[in-house]
Structure formats: C-alpha cells, structure tokens
C-alpha cells in the first residue's frame, strides 16, 4: 500500500475512525517546514474562514488579501496542482472570493467538489435538508439577528449578530442531532452547519487523494474549528500533517498555528521551499 494512502477499508471506514478522539496539542507547536526535497511531494488542503481569511461579522464581509492571492498563485503550480480549498462555503461563493484562480475545491463540507481537472461532483442529500428548512426558517424568523444561510446542499444557522441567541439556537439544533441519524450538525464559530451525514471534510480529502495530482502525495490539512476535526484523522492515517489553527481547543491535529497571520507566514515558507526545489532541478 502506498505510504500516503488510506488503510484497507478506505472511504467506507472513515466514519469508524477516530475523529471523535481529540488529543491535546501543546501551545505554540507549529508544523515543521519542508526541505526543498520534500515540499514537491506535498498536497495542501486548506480551510478558508479562520484559516486563510480572518473571521468577519457576516460571511460576505470577508476580504481576500493580495498577499493570500499571490501566495496561492505561487503554491498551486509549484505543487503540480495538488492544492485544494476545503470549506463550508459553496463553490460558487468561493469562486466569487478567489476569482480566476480556478483551484480544486470541496464546498459545503464536501457536499460538492471540483477536482483539479475542473470536473464537478455532487453528493445527494436524499431530501434531508428540505425536511429541515421550514423549522430552521421559523427559528431564524423569531430570533432577530439569526441568519439562515441556504448554501444549496447544506445550510448554516449563523448567530454571530445575535450572540444572546446562542443557547436557544443550541437547544433548537440539539433536537435534530438527537432524533436523526441522517443529519450532521457541525458546531462552528458562531454557526451551526447542517448537512447530510454521509459526507464531510474527511471524505472530501480522502476522495481527492485517490486521483492525480493528489494521489501519492503527503497530505497537509490546515483548519481552525470543529468542522475541520473530521479531516485531521484522515490525514493522520495517511502519514500526513494536520494543523489546528487557534489557541486552546483540543484537537485530533498533530500541530498548531496560532492564527491566520501565522498560517500565511508558514505557507510562505512552504512556497519558498518549493521555489528552492525548482531552482535546484533547473
């Protein structure tokens, strides 16, 4: 079996693995930078909000810096295309943010995916979301500041503008988690993401790793909140590098970076290593 591959059982076993077994990572334990020989064999999987972009008051208020855009434009070709965004946002939303970069991407926590060749893949929701839409809309209607974001194949209940509604939202959401095994509730940063249970960021990363240009590479996944925890054990199982962004939270990730600026600084180091590898091969 290739070094950077799933153990026997593959995708079918992902939900039986240890993503619910967090480990504590010591404070300020950043991942090592690759040397110029290792970097070209990496595949980067990057969460967006809270990892590449600072969290904003609303999803539409985020800004993509020139530094980030330039960095992604350096990294993607240097990795032979083995770079993908792994986000709770829809692909359409990500394309509005990142414009013409045309990166591989998993949107809506893996419910939709664009591969490195531009092919689109969609997971079916089997009517799960439609049965929840009415109650969620009614809750948002009676709690000013709470926003229901319909992403198409998943939904997000935002309470960032109504933090006083958190307890009510948490109790309301809990009823779905307790009564339905076909729904996955992801407790993010002042948002509950609601999606069908059979797909997540971990399955999205594993699926990318089955095909070029990702196959055979060492996976590196960076994410900042509980919605990313389903991806870290998948990467760990493939002898990859998993990185939790932010301070204090327990995590299945093996390394930690302290914020968006630290992520960009680290990725700059990766880009420099890739540049050095290219110069050495010339």
Secondary structure, DSSP 8 states (H G I E B T S, - for coil): --TTS--TTGGGGGGGSSTT--B---TT-------TTTGGGEEEEE--BTTTB---SSGGG----HHHHHHHHHHHHHTTT-EEEE-SS-HHHHHHHHGGG--EEEEGGGTEEE-TTS-EEE---TTHHHHHHHHHHHHHHTSTT-EEEE-SSSEEEE-TT-GGGHHHHHHHHHHHHHH-SSEEEEE-SSEEEEEETT--HHHHHHHHTTSTTTTTSEEEEEE-SGGGHHHHHHHHHTT-EEEEESSS--BS-SEEE-SHHHHHHHHHHHHHHHHHHHHHH-
